[in-house]
Amino acid sequence: MSCILKAELREKVDRHSLLRDGYVIIRDLLSPGQIEDMRNHIERMVEQRKTQSSLNRKEDEPPGGAWVTSPSPRLKFDEDYDEGSLGAIEFCLAEETLGASSVLLDTSEVSVTYMACICNPEYEHGPAKWHRDTSPPKAAPLEGMLQNYTDHGPAYLQWNIPLFDDNVFWVVPGSHCRINTPEEDRQLADDPAVALPGSIPVKLKAGDGVVYIHLMLHWGSNYSLTKRRTVHLGYRRFGGDAMSMVHWRHWEPSLVGDL
């Protein structure tokens, strides 16, 4: 049995749309107060991560280290938190996130496995490449993974929750339950960093959320200097017949002692 959500949130958590399209948008997931609190937590972690990146930079890296060279620098809450930013981790365990994931996964046996925030780069990078989130990236056979989903439903969900308006994320609706079409394969071979046929941008306002099935074709369309603070979460179900196929994301052990 899944969690019982408050009525207003429950109306927005549409499992049918998730299963049909591979994603579902939840508008106004965060209140204005929650948005402001999360921005403060995230900026605190960003400053700490930048400091660590500068201190740990390699000889061949510029001042600022890996943070300033990454096309999409990312926080990991279980590494970057301190006492002043624990609220970001608490949010990952809240009704809006963990509770909604329980409903979408249709079970109460759910855990957050990934807690991060995707940030803008320090330079104009441009688009990433289309992909499905599998491990390794070219895991095979894809048909087996898709059949597992078709037979048993999703066992792992990913979230994007922007703290500032965000339309970077694109998807191909319905691609979570099929292999690539010949047309998609031709386009990916020619240029994997442009819009695919049938793809659409997921336009989110600050405080909206999108939940998606990781096997779906998706794309970071433009990593630019525009400020980006998009909370990126992963939730896994336990028990049942479905396999999560996401075995590379785990908390840092040191976090457990602070929970």
Secondary structure, DSSP 8 states (H G I E B T S, - for coil): ------HHHHHH--HHHHHHHSEEEETT-S-HHHHHHHHHHHHHHHHHHHHHHHHT--TTS-TTTHHHH-SS-EEEHHHH--GGGHHHHHHHTSIIIIIHHHHHHT-S-EEEEEEEEEE--SS--B----B---SSTT-S-HHHHHHHHHHH--SEEEEEEESS-B--EEE-TTGGGS---HHHHHHHHH-TTS--TT-EE--B-TT-EEEEETTS-EEE--B-SS--EEEEEEEEE-SSS------S----HHHHTT-
